[in-house]
Amino acid sequence: MSYSVGQVAGFAGITVRTLHHYDEIGLLVPSERTHAGHRRYNDADLDRLQQILFHRELGFPLDEVAALLDDPDADPRAHLRRQHELLTARIEKLQKMAAAVEHAMEARTMGIDLTPEERFEVFGDNDPEQFAEETEARWGGTAAYAESQRRAARYTKDDWRRMQAESDDWTGRYVALMAAGGHPADEAAMDLAEEHRRHIGKWFYECPHAMHRCLGSMYVADERFKAFYDSTRPGLAEHLSEAIAANADRHTT
């Protein structure tokens, strides 16, 4: 069976002009021609074309492709193994590139539509992305993380401003509670811890008390989170962690 140049172009996803060029330079000369001089390609021609396209995809120039394919000492199986190795290496490289692009996209979901001036206006020194890498490492495969990413990607400047205002108001009240000598197990502290949990649920993802307890533990165990909270008031991270645990206890016992 033989195929026309148009059929082969369709099979291979290339242009008729490309096949004409390959014929002209001797890289892929069709095995047959009709009485009218039209090119006809057989199965062996298609095999060679496949090899040509493999090498082109790997970046080989046409003259090197011709030299490789026309080498009488070449072992077809060794040739295929080498192609497989090169393609596998390229796939790995592309996967890493895709992952890098994906991470860059995720890192910019929070405030992606804000200019640097707007971001400073909304968040001040508290960069919302500062824990993005840590958060992804811990929860990147969870439904909560996915939901947080979906929500954050939709937020406008006004949304971020409202969220930050709520957070600032809560922080001010929690600092005042600590200044007044409030204990983490006091009802007022537990109420603020519950408000903290609901804020997460409102803006990012559903946060059951068990999950909230884990977050509270992390605020103390991870130095970066501890420094973030303690920068507002020394001891806030530990105080809040204990209040979160006490609040979780009263809702689960």
RAQUI-V375207 format. One record per residue. RES is the residue in one small letter. PSI is psi in radians with two decimals (* if undefined). Layout:
# RAQUI-V375207
[[RES & PSI] [RES & PSI]]
This chain:
# RAQUI-V375207
[[m & 2.47] [s & 2.85] [y & 2.60] [s & 2.90] [v & -0.61] [g & -0.71] [q & -0.77] [v & -0.71] [a & -0.72] [g & -0.74] [f & -0.80] [a & -0.21] [g & 0.56] [i & 3.09] [t & 2.75] [v & -0.64] [r & -0.67] [t & -0.75] [l & -0.68] [h & -0.72] [h & -0.78] [y & -0.64] [d & -0.79] [e & -0.61] [i & 0.04] [g & 0.17] [l & -0.70] [l & 1.61] [v & 2.09] [p & 2.48] [s & -0.36] [e & 2.78] [r & 2.59] [t & 3.00] [h & -0.45] [a & -0.01] [g & 0.15] [h & 2.45] [r & 2.44] [r & 2.28] [y & 2.36] [n & -3.07] [d & -0.63] [a & -0.65] [d & -0.69] [l & -0.67] [d & -0.77] [r & -0.70] [l & -0.71] [q & -0.77] [q & -0.72] [i & -0.82] [l & -0.61] [f & -0.86] [h & -0.64] [r & -0.69] [e & -0.55] [l & -0.03] [g & 0.15] [f & 2.37] [p & 2.76] [l & -0.64] [d & -0.60] [e & -0.61] [v & -0.79] [a & -0.75] [a & -0.72] [l & -0.78] [l & -0.46] [d & 0.09] [d & 2.02] [p & -0.34] [d & -0.01] [a & 2.39] [d & 2.02] [p & -0.67] [r & -0.73] [a & -0.63] [h & -0.78] [l & -0.70] [r & -0.72] [r & -0.72] [q & -0.72] [h & -0.74] [e & -0.78] [l & -0.73] [l & -0.71] [t & -0.73] [a & -0.69] [r & -0.71] [i & -0.77] [e & -0.72] [k & -0.76] [l & -0.64] [q & -0.70] [k & -0.69] [m & -0.74] [a & -0.71] [a & -0.70] [a & -0.73] [v & -0.75] [e & -0.76] [h & -0.69] [a & -0.68] [m & -0.78] [e & -0.66] [a & -0.38] [r & 0.05] [t & -0.59] [m & 1.89] [g & 0.39] [i & -0.52] [d & 0.10] [l & 2.43] [t & 2.87] [p & -0.68] [e & -0.73] [e & -0.69] [r & -0.73] [f & -0.68] [e & -0.72] [v & -0.82] [f & -0.26] [g & -2.29] [d & -0.11] [n & 1.52] [d & 2.10] [p & -0.23] [e & -0.01] [q & -0.42] [f & 0.26] [a & -0.78] [e & -0.75] [e & -0.74] [t & -0.78] [e & -0.70] [a & -0.65] [r & -0.72] [w & 0.27] [g & -0.49] [g & 0.13] [t & 2.81] [a & -0.61] [a & -0.75] [y & -0.77] [a & -0.73] [e & -0.71] [s & -0.74] [q & -0.73] [r & -0.78] [r & -0.83] [a & -0.62] [a & -0.36] [r & -0.23] [y & 2.47] [t & 3.09] [k & -0.74] [d & -0.64] [d & -0.85] [w & -0.64] [r & -0.76] [r & -0.76] [m & -0.79] [q & -0.65] [a & -0.74] [e & -0.75] [s & -0.75] [d & -0.71] [d & -0.78] [w & -0.78] [t & -0.76] [g & -0.72] [r & -0.60] [y & -0.71] [v & -0.71] [a & -0.68] [l & -0.76] [m & -0.72] [a & -0.54] [a & 0.02] [g & 0.32] [g & 2.44] [h & 2.56] [p & -0.50] [a & -0.02] [d & 2.68] [e & -0.68] [a & -0.73] [a & -0.72] [m & -0.61] [d & -0.69] [l & -0.61] [a & -0.70] [e & -0.67] [e & -0.66] [h & -0.78] [r & -0.74] [r & -0.55] [h & -0.73] [i & -0.80] [g & -0.59] [k & -0.71] [w & -0.39] [f & -1.10] [y & 2.78] [e & 2.26] [c & 1.52] [p & 2.86] [h & -0.61] [a & -0.72] [m & -0.70] [h & -0.67] [r & -0.73] [c & -0.70] [l & -0.76] [g & -0.71] [s & -0.67] [m & -0.57] [y & -0.44] [v & -0.71] [a & -0.60] [d & 2.09] [e & -0.56] [r & -0.77] [f & -0.70] [k & -0.75] [a & -0.63] [f & -0.87] [y & -0.72] [d & -0.29] [s & -0.40] [t & -0.79] [r & 2.22] [p & 2.30] [g & -0.06] [l & -0.69] [a & -0.84] [e & -0.72] [h & -0.81] [l & -0.70] [s & -0.76] [e & -0.65] [a & -0.68] [i & -0.76] [a & -0.73] [a & -0.71] [n & -0.70] [a & -0.69] [d & -0.76] [r & -0.34] [h & -0.15] [t & -0.01] [t & *]]
